Amino acid sequence: MDIRQIEYFVEVAKHLSFTKAATTLHVSQPSISKAIQNFEAELGVPLFYRSSKQLELTDAGQAVLINSMQVLESFQNLRSELTDLMQLKKGQIRIGIPPIVGAEFFSRLISYYKELYPYIEILLTEVGTKRIRQEIESGELDIGLVCSVTSSNENLETIRFLKDPLLLIVHESNPLAQKQKVQLKDLAEESFIIYRKDFILYDRIIEECSKNGFFPMIACETTQKDFFIEMVQAKLGIALLPEKLAEKIPYKSIKRIPFQEEAIHLELGITWKKNKYLPFSVREFIKLAHEYVLQ
């Protein structure tokens, strides 16, 4: 049984004529007759009384007609729904977005997408880059906005938006605040306000400090940009923030100092799973992301 048989049956039942049904459907009469015969054989009941004068529905045919019309209505609704999805009138996209930098760097892209496709439901999950990659791999997320474009996972595709150097942010009372530039080894005796362990930047900072001969003393870990700033303002430690975030710190008492080596950068990108069917809404988001990179 297929939808074509149901469509043919309903049309014949409406006209009580194979000839008129064939004309309406723009198919040959033998094709319709064969489809109805197959339909009756599958159901195991005759659907029409066939006489020389008039074609009539059997009792079984009446029952099948009522249900067939409901099936066709549901099928048409399904086709309309799929059309809406393909035209991005409806749909859903699950996006992983990193705390601290996510809203700051990606809000314009997400806002632009929402303006273009207001009926797409955007589900944002705020987690670190490591977790984002894991959830894309497992299928829990469609797209990830990540803080590192470098990954050993060959199943993920990534494009980069920007590369932003980390700056040292320090209270003006700290002797480091007098320097024009600093080196990582200058921070060996400092207490770090640092990113949480599921953040790529946590690994990068630890790695670079180790290369310079020390493991950082960690005062606390956080996912909140404002908490970084408030802790430094309270003289409880130093922090490393992306330049574009550091520039917006409101306190004059907090100094922003670049590194001589520029060893650590925030690399913002978008990532998704390779070799997987992507819904049209997701493909369109990737397309807009490419345009966003080129702006």
Rosetta blueprint (number, residue, H / E / L):
1 M L
2 D L
3 I H
4 R H
5 Q H
6 I H
7 E H
8 Y H
9 F H
10 V H
11 E H
12 V H
13 A H
14 K H
15 H H
16 L L
17 S L
18 F H
19 T H
20 K H
21 A H
22 A H
23 T H
24 T H
25 L H
26 H L
27 V L
28 S L
29 Q H
30 P H
31 S H
32 I H
33 S H
34 K H
35 A H
36 I H
37 Q H
38 N H
39 F H
40 E H
41 A H
42 E H
43 L H
44 G L
45 V L
46 P L
47 L L
48 F E
49 Y E
50 R E
51 S L
52 S L
53 K L
54 Q L
55 L E
56 E E
57 L E
58 T L
59 D H
60 A H
61 G H
62 Q H
63 A H
64 V H
65 L H
66 I H
67 N H
68 S H
69 M H
70 Q H
71 V H
72 L H
73 E H
74 S H
75 F H
76 Q H
77 N H
78 L H
79 R H
80 S H
81 E H
82 L H
83 T H
84 D H
85 L H
86 M H
87 Q L
88 L L
89 K L
90 K L
91 G E
92 Q E
93 I E
94 R E
95 I E
96 G E
97 I E
98 P L
99 P L
100 I L
101 V L
102 G H
103 A H
104 E H
105 F H
106 F H
107 S H
108 R H
109 L H
110 I H
111 S H
112 Y H
113 Y H
114 K H
115 E H
116 L H
117 Y L
118 P L
119 Y L
120 I E
121 E E
122 I E
123 L E
124 L E
125 T E
126 E E
127 V L
128 G L
129 T H
130 K H
131 R H
132 I H
133 R H
134 Q H
135 E H
136 I H
137 E H
138 S H
139 G L
140 E L
141 L L
142 D L
143 I E
144 G E
145 L E
146 V E
147 C L
148 S L
149 V L
150 T L
151 S L
152 S L
153 N L
154 E L
155 N L
156 L E
157 E E
158 T E
159 I E
160 R E
161 F E
162 L E
163 K E
164 D E
165 P E
166 L E
167 L E
168 L E
169 I E
170 V E
171 H E
172 E L
173 S L
174 N L
175 P H
176 L H
177 A H
178 Q H
179 K L
180 Q L
181 K L
182 V E
183 Q L
184 L H
185 K H
186 D H
187 L H
188 A L
189 E L
190 E L
191 S E
192 F E
193 I E
194 I E
195 Y E
196 R L
197 K L
198 D L
199 F L
200 I H
201 L H
202 Y H
203 D H
204 R H
205 I H
206 I H
207 E H
208 E H
209 C H
210 S H
211 K H
212 N L
213 G L
214 F L
215 F L
216 P L
217 M E
218 I E
219 A E
220 C E
221 E E
222 T E
223 T L
224 Q L
225 K H
226 D H
227 F H
228 F H
229 I H
230 E H
231 M H
232 V H
233 Q H
234 A L
235 K L
236 L L
237 G L
238 I E
239 A E
240 L E
241 L E
242 P E
243 E H
244 K H
245 L H
246 A H
247 E L
248 K L
249 I L
250 P L
251 Y L
252 K L
253 S L
254 I E
255 K E
256 R E
257 I E
258 P L
259 F E
260 Q L
261 E L
262 E L
263 A L
264 I L
265 H E
266 L E
267 E E
268 L E
269 G E
270 I E
271 T E
272 W E
273 K E
274 K L
275 N L
276 K L
277 Y L
278 L L
279 P L
280 F H
281 S H
282 V H
283 R H
284 E H
285 F H
286 I H
287 K H
288 L H
289 A H
290 H H
291 E H
292 Y H
293 V H
294 L H
295 Q L
